[in-house]
């Protein structure tokens, strides 16, 4: 009977284990995000010729901690802190993130626009990201402008160029899109995501033969089992582009068999 009960318990234990792993992963992501945001804030203060104050760091940390448990409380605390330091860009950005978490996107975007108008690079990037799902032409043009500004302010961040390539592609500006994708690869030659975007772009524009040297270049840099070719194929099918996927597969028979 104990053996039968053990087998009956397997599914419940698997579910419990899955929930535990998911919660642990979520907590880890939040901690990494918090450390990243604090680092960005410190860097921006130094660039502005300021010394990061201990009280400012404390306010920033407290808002981050509150965001992990209650976005509304994080917003309220940020508002209180900003009364004493209304020009603190890092705190204003953090408030915008809390507003997004609280599903107050309109308020968040308004705050991000204000920060973007002050050439605050992290806010420009976040604003472009928040607007990314829009399909109207005016917003797509705004996204391009935002990412062009971001890459001029942060010319060593491959994310900006990768996202700019996506924005250019959406606007059918193919030459600058390709240049942006290649710039992202040049800045981060071991990042599979950058190779995937260019691989997808080339395939969709009937330039499958140019994908081969791209895949070879990634093979020389990668230190994981990530497969840019397989990812591209999957995404083409996901985007309802089976003909393009089959054409790419036909051009890479060795990778298909592998």
Secondary structure by P-SEA (a helix, b strand, c coil): caaaaaaaaaaaaaaaaaaaaaaaaaaaaaaaaaaaaaaaaaaaaaaacccccaaaaaaaaaaaaaaaccaaaaaaaaaaaaaaccccaaaaaaaaaaaaaacaaaaaaaaaaaaaaacaaaaaaaaaaaacccccaaaaaaaaaaaaaaaaaccccaaaaaaaaaaaaaacccaaaaaaaaaaaaaccccaaaaaaaaaaaaaaccccaaaaaaaaaaacccccccaaaaaaaaaaaaccaaaaaaaaaaccccccc
